[in-house]
Amino acid sequence: MCTLLNFRPDKWFSTLRDGHAILGRDSLRRDSSLMMNGFPVREFRFEQAGFFVISRNVVVGNRAISIVVWSLSHPRSIEENPAVRRFLNSFTLLPSAR
């Protein structure tokens, strides 16, 4: 997903985090700050009643790009699954996007 922004990256990340929180008030399990090619990245992990989400988000200029993994099984199956890790780690910026 790609979205055009008209506000700061930290505001966008807060909006995403709070939007995903509709899964439940205490559903946020992890909020990690990362960098990708010099651009800010936030990864959120949510868990609520057997529903698990990992959302990795990067802001490049006025564009926000997200990748999301959803699961209805045990959280370790999503966090420790090699295919899920490869999928998330394949999320990189191409030179034309920088």
C-alpha positions as CSV (number, residue, x, y, z in Angstrom):
1,M,0.0,0.0,0.0
2,C,1.3,3.5,-0.8
3,T,-0.3,6.7,0.5
4,L,0.5,10.3,-0.2
5,L,1.2,12.3,2.9
6,N,0.8,16.0,3.8
7,F,2.2,15.7,7.3
8,R,5.3,14.6,9.2
9,P,6.4,10.9,9.4
10,D,6.0,10.8,13.2
11,K,2.3,11.9,12.8
12,W,1.7,9.2,10.1
13,F,3.3,6.5,12.3
14,S,1.1,7.6,15.3
15,T,-2.0,7.5,13.1
16,L,-1.2,4.0,11.8
17,R,-0.4,2.7,15.3
18,D,-3.7,4.1,16.7
19,G,-5.7,2.9,13.7
20,H,-4.5,-0.6,14.1
21,A,-5.4,-0.4,17.8
22,I,-9.0,-0.8,16.8
23,L,-8.2,-4.5,17.4
24,G,-8.4,-3.6,21.1
25,R,-7.0,-1.0,23.4
26,D,-4.2,-3.2,24.6
27,S,-3.5,-5.0,21.4
28,L,-0.2,-3.3,20.6
29,R,2.6,-5.7,21.5
30,R,5.6,-4.0,20.0
31,D,6.5,-0.7,18.4
32,S,10.0,-0.7,16.8
33,S,11.8,2.2,15.1
34,L,14.1,1.2,12.2
35,M,15.8,2.8,9.3
36,M,15.7,1.7,5.6
37,N,18.1,3.4,3.3
38,G,18.1,6.5,5.5
39,F,14.3,6.7,5.8
40,P,12.3,6.2,9.0
41,V,10.5,2.9,9.4
42,R,8.2,1.7,12.1
43,E,7.1,-1.9,12.7
44,F,4.0,-2.6,14.8
45,R,2.9,-5.9,16.2
46,F,-0.6,-6.4,17.4
47,E,-2.3,-9.3,19.1
48,Q,-6.0,-9.6,20.1
49,A,-8.1,-12.7,20.7
50,G,-6.2,-15.0,18.3
51,F,-5.7,-12.3,15.6
52,F,-2.1,-11.3,14.9
53,V,-0.7,-8.5,12.7
54,I,2.8,-7.3,11.8
55,S,2.8,-4.0,10.0
56,R,6.1,-2.5,8.6
57,N,5.8,1.1,7.4
58,V,8.3,3.5,5.7
59,V,8.0,7.2,4.8
60,V,9.9,8.4,1.7
61,G,9.3,12.1,1.1
62,N,5.6,12.5,0.9
63,R,4.9,8.8,0.3
64,A,4.1,6.2,3.0
65,I,4.6,2.6,2.0
66,S,3.3,-0.3,4.2
67,I,3.6,-4.1,4.2
68,V,1.2,-6.1,6.5
69,V,1.1,-9.7,7.6
70,W,-2.1,-11.0,9.2
71,S,-2.6,-14.4,10.9
72,L,-5.3,-16.2,12.8
73,S,-2.9,-18.7,14.4
74,H,-0.4,-18.6,17.3
75,P,1.8,-15.4,17.3
76,R,5.0,-17.5,17.1
77,S,3.8,-18.9,13.8
78,I,3.8,-15.4,12.4
79,E,6.9,-14.0,14.2
80,E,9.2,-17.0,13.8
81,N,8.0,-18.3,10.5
82,P,11.0,-18.1,8.0
83,A,8.6,-17.4,5.1
84,V,7.1,-14.4,7.0
85,R,10.6,-13.1,7.9
86,R,11.7,-13.4,4.3
87,F,8.6,-11.6,3.1
88,L,9.1,-8.7,5.6
89,N,12.8,-8.5,4.9
90,S,12.2,-8.4,1.2
91,F,10.5,-5.0,1.7
92,T,13.3,-2.7,0.4
93,L,13.4,0.6,-1.5
94,L,14.4,0.5,-5.1
95,P,16.7,3.2,-6.3
96,S,13.9,4.9,-8.2
97,A,11.9,5.3,-5.0
98,R,14.6,7.1,-3.0
